[in-house]
Amino acid sequence: MTRETENTATMDETDLDALREEIQEIDQDIVELIARRTYVADTIAQVKAEENLPTTDEQQEERVMERAGENADRFDVDANLVKAIFRLLIELNKVEQRENR
């Protein structure tokens, strides 16, 4: 291996390490945002229970899915993927709401 090849390999590894570190930070941010969203959803569930409202609000779910698609388009991310993630988040929140009633 030549010195130039060694330097390129070291730079590539350093760049890769930095990128992996950035992914790790982003993953932590994602988990923090999911936790915040879950907390707010739990608070909504409490209000629904106090006001004797149904767990499921299909119109609100549709608005959430529309926003998810719009945000996906805005950030040039696959809308189907984003909507699938949001469907999962909504379903998890609904299951938790039902269990806590």
GUSERO-708610 format. One record per residue (C-alpha): residue in three letters; x, z, y. Coordinates in pm, whole numbers, plus 50000, padded with zeros to 5 digits. Each point is the difference from the previous one (the first is absolute). Layout:
residues N
REC code  east    up north
REC  ala     X     Z     Y
...
END
This chain:
residues 101
REC code  east    up north
REC  met 50000 50000 50000
REC  thr 50144 49905 50338
REC  arg 50008 50237 50295
REC  glu 49729 49789 50172
REC  thr 49776 50022 49694
REC  glu 50060 50377 49982
REC  asn 49906 50041 50367
REC  thr 49685 49790 49954
REC  ala 49900 50202 49693
REC  thr 50055 50327 50188
REC  met 49801 49875 50299
REC  asp 49719 49882 49772
REC  glu 49990 50338 49824
REC  thr 49998 50179 50337
REC  asp 49721 49776 50126
REC  leu 49807 50053 49677
REC  asp 50046 50378 50024
REC  ala 49877 49997 50360
REC  leu 49698 49791 49908
REC  arg 49919 50230 49709
REC  glu 50026 50297 50233
REC  glu 49759 49830 50240
REC  ile 49756 49937 49712
REC  gln 50025 50368 49906
REC  glu 49909 50100 50358
REC  ile 49709 49754 50005
REC  asp 49875 50133 49665
REC  gln 50004 50351 50144
REC  asp 49805 49879 50304
REC  ile 49743 49833 49774
REC  val 49949 50321 49801
REC  glu 49968 50199 50323
REC  leu 49736 49757 50129
REC  ile 49809 50020 49670
REC  ala 50006 50380 50028
REC  arg 49869 49982 50359
REC  arg 49728 49755 49898
REC  thr 49900 50221 49707
REC  tyr 49980 50305 50227
REC  val 49772 49818 50244
REC  ala 49789 49863 49712
REC  asp 49964 50357 49866
REC  thr 49884 50113 50342
REC  ile 49745 49717 50005
REC  ala 49883 50111 49656
REC  gln 49945 50353 50133
REC  val 49793 49867 50289
REC  lys 49797 49783 49760
REC  ala 49937 50300 49776
REC  glu 49895 50220 50294
REC  glu 49764 49731 50128
REC  asn 49879 49915 49650
REC  leu 50113 49638 50036
REC  pro 50077 49779 49698
REC  thr 50358 49973 49879
REC  thr 49994 49621 50013
REC  asp 49954 49808 50325
REC  glu 50020 49634 49905
REC  gln 49988 49876 50360
REC  gln 50295 50221 50093
REC  glu 50190 49887 49691
REC  glu 49939 49638 50101
REC  arg 50134 50070 50350
REC  val 50311 50161 49851
REC  met 50056 49698 49776
REC  glu 49952 49761 50294
REC  arg 50257 50193 50204
REC  ala 50238 50000 49705
REC  gly 49973 49622 49975
REC  glu 50043 49954 50374
REC  asn 50306 50226 50004
REC  ala 50146 49814 49703
REC  asp 49960 49672 50187
REC  arg 50145 50152 50315
REC  phe 50314 50112 49816
REC  asp 50017 49693 49774
REC  val 49947 50201 49681
REC  asp 49795 49883 49701
REC  ala 49642 50103 50087
REC  asn 49901 50030 49633
REC  leu 50280 50249 49939
REC  val 49911 50206 50307
REC  lys 49630 50001 49912
REC  ala 50080 50106 49643
REC  ile 50199 50295 50132
REC  phe 49718 50099 50234
REC  arg 49743 49965 49720
REC  leu 50208 50241 49796
REC  leu 50027 50246 50290
REC  ile 49624 49986 50061
REC  glu 49920 50050 49631
REC  leu 50237 50295 49974
REC  asn 49840 50160 50306
REC  lys 49650 49948 49858
REC  val 50096 50154 49666
REC  glu 50147 50301 50179
REC  gln 49689 50032 50219
REC  arg 49773 49996 49694
REC  glu 50212 50260 49821
REC  asn 49990 50233 50299
REC  arg 49623 49990 50043
END
